[in-house]
Amino acid sequence: MLLIKNGKIFTITGDIINKGSILVENGRIKEIGKDIVAPLDAEVIDAEGKVVMPGFIEAHCHLGIHEEGIGFEGNDGNEAVNPVTPHLRGIDGINPMDGTLKEAYEAGITCACTGPGSANVVGGQFVTIKTYGDRVDDMVVQNPSAMKIAFGENPKRVYNSQKKSPTTRMAVAAILRETLFKAKEYNKKLELAKEDKSKKPDFDMELDAMAKVIRKEIPLKAHAHRADDIFTAIRIAKEFDVDITLDHCSEGHMIIDHLVEEDKAAIIGPTLGHRGKFETKNKTFETPGILNRAGIKVAITTDAPVVPLQHLPICAGKAVDAGMDEMEALRAITIYPAEILGISDRVGSLEIGKDADIVIFDGNPILDVDCKTYATIINGKVVYKN
């Protein structure tokens, strides 16, 4: 057992508890409140004068897949020879011993949705993992989490250099439509055959992966910065009646009325850093607050390694500086990404029964630039202590 006592507890979904305590047993939160009595043999962390929060959650990144400081040998994000690769699984490309994971949990990020990059129209399957561990199979929270798709400059640039389709936005959309149509037909044959193996279509690994999207078991995870690409993503999702999240959504603030009408979740970023391509020329830290105030569920992303994952709290703080409510910015890196990913029953807030992913800071991590992590706890285990 583990007892954290005397801390200022941000539950995220409930009230702030001053001088509060959390009791952890078997990797989960057993009790939370004041004046909790723990067994004599319990490990005790005194959080007097410190802030206690749920571990932060990154809703879109390439953690462990684009390894740091290695180059080609550590770059496993894109199989950029075929624009349609839905059968690729992010879990197979993650190196949990890459140093970026350690930097992440030391900064309080305990959970990340990671997967293929955006070179392909259909890139493959994302997986959500805890950031601590030495074997990725033991770190999985949800697999698969989503099917990565990409619009705009990235697939155009990659395949234009190879002198093959897609080189236009029309071709990107057409290739995605064709893939979804084939997956829909494949899934229809599976349903008609039911348990009669003689009627089942020949196994197709790519279409079998896409069929999960057709059945709404996982959403499309749409790389779309520019307004027109965002609308194309929504248009195709509606045509095939599939779920979708709008990832990056850099021009979301420019089309706010339309996004409110469509009621799709938005994962905003990476906003910190250089506007490296035309489709990000309108990115701003005002976007998360504008969408949030309009009632859209927003998560903030680093798109690591574009922005190193340990800077996720800084990105939330910059959104506050640009007008976003402080608690809503905290929710945008805790409970909102958990809800968008469909894992809020386990993580994203400090509640009884949830995973004991808890971080103790010596200040407010999104408002204080000199704030340091005192301790990180994942699945009830202290994995870092300063």
Buried (B, 14 or more C-beta within 10 A) or exposed (E): BBBBBBBBBBBBBEEEBEEBBBBBBEBBBBBBEEEBEBEEEEEEBEBEEBBBBBBBBBBBBBBBBBBBEEEEEBBBBBBBEBBBBBBBBBBEBBBBEBEBBBBBBBBBBBBBBBBBBBBBBBBBBBBBBBBBBEEBEEBBBBBBBBBBBBBBBBBBEBBBEEEEBBBEBEBBBBBBBEBBEBBBBBBEBBEEEEEEEEEEBEEBEBBBBBBBBBBEEBBBBBBBBBBBBBBBBBEBBEEBEBBBBBBBBBBBBBBBEEBEEBEBBBBBBBBBBEEEEEBBEBBBBBBBBBBBBBEBBBBBBBBBBBBBBBBBBBBBBBBBBBEBBBEBBBBBBBBBBBBBBBBBEBBBBBBEEBBBBBBBBBBBBBBBEEBEBBBBBBBBEBBBEE
